[in-house]
């Protein structure tokens, strides 16, 4: 199947389309450029969705393996970033279900620092030790609170807050309506405020 240029003529979508056309034809350089563009973004989303115990690097690698294998399935009606995040979301869900079925058997490698990948880790180099500790504790509290949210609420919030996706894009990724996305976000924020009330009061 040959992909057709998007009618909008958006430079980013035309670039992505050219990459996907190349990948369909076995162009490894196009694949490398796509990875360089989207790897950090995908890894950050995976880490926040799955929690700090997730091996974000391994799952991110699997996302791009699936891109290479399934390039022929990509439809340019969806933004490439949305397609990538859909693959990432499905992999995270599979990983979470695996851990729930096998609580004492983990395929994950726990990061020693318990933080997100470097692109999304707060810069504490110039922060006083006490302030850095408080910031680290707050970040951990936020991570823990995110993991207590239902999966759809957590995903919607991560995509809206950290990826700045529109309601429409989130609705496409979650396969729900825009009003449903707004409802998910409202409930997620309400729950987070309750879970983090001690920190917010401080």
Steps between C-alpha positions, in 0.01 A plus 500: 500500500640841407420779741355819357606846621268657752272762343595757765859517373625537859884480493521271803243258361663504156835422663346216702327370190830497310662306784220244504518460122871439533454250781242312295770466235762383750681835535700466822615863493137620504439265792801639687382859449150411623647342814719804570197727471257302715700276735521738798134593473383139489731401788369783719139404441571132571680581824215714628229257396663187635673640808861516608523119528447468127793436269418796278807444283400143414139592426609800292724272296204267445287791376743569218544131421125491443517815287751329270298179482161669460586799282266372230207539740553871564221721370593869448152606616649474850802703611811288527546607863148380581571164337825464694333585830222252427761226457671617821174499694418146389845376601474665841159342557640159409790554740269606784277197445805273501620644831153458649489133395857437617560726799812313609646465150609826342656554161570861599834647591444750778689826443735567789399865528128427458463798268383560146735496200747787481286712271228528764707496821495830692832683500608517862868577442467859618232435763596502871509147651193551722297644213618223268389239754157658533467519122600135471247398766225698327587343163484154657166583660366612162631180337333288768174694471496462122529123537190496721284648225295272273689428179291722271513792742877466538555477126278800425675712762851404388418578137333830582743623766835374377440458126264797453270294278162648416174350624438376147838325478454336839151388399642338188773322694262372769216434254252705701305821446634848577248544787624170642857630490397814688326285758807278540723803551264656753484181705875447475579852625244469780652172617855634477413806706360271768801266494746792512309724740769476769763628256269763353415633845868543571 
